[in-house]
């Protein structure tokens, strides 16, 4: 499926994931990560996550929990260090800017 981790990518990331057993055993981390990456790469809302990745709430909750715990930052730092900081990221978020009537007046004709 599109956006899934390759085996070499998974083998790099897997050791960096939290593995503290608590309560009910966690579902497949790779499936959840693939679901998280699917949402992040596609830009789709969490509710549109394909069923192949499991419940969207599981992926969303894991994403949020790992963000609060600093897991994503540690993964990025470790990958950047392993590749001599050759990792580059671009934030593709965008926004719109609406001009106010005052701004239009100041800009002139």
KAZIDA-V149841 format. One record per backbone hydrogen bond with DSSP energy under -1.0 kcal/mol. NH is the residue of the N-H (numbers start at 1). CO is the residue of the C=O. Records with the same first field share a line. If there is no record, write none. Layout:
NH: CO / CO
This chain:
4: 1
10: 6
11: 7
12: 8
13: 9
14: 10
16: 13
17: 14
32: 28
33: 29
34: 30
35: 31
36: 32
37: 33
38: 34
39: 35
40: 36
41: 37
42: 38
43: 39
48: 45
49: 46
53: 50
54: 51
59: 55
60: 56
61: 57
62: 58
63: 59
64: 60
65: 61
66: 62
67: 63
68: 64
69: 65
70: 67
71: 66
74: 70
75: 71
76: 72
77: 73
78: 74
79: 75
80: 76
81: 77
82: 78
83: 79
84: 81
85: 80
86: 83
104: 100
105: 101
106: 102
107: 103
108: 104
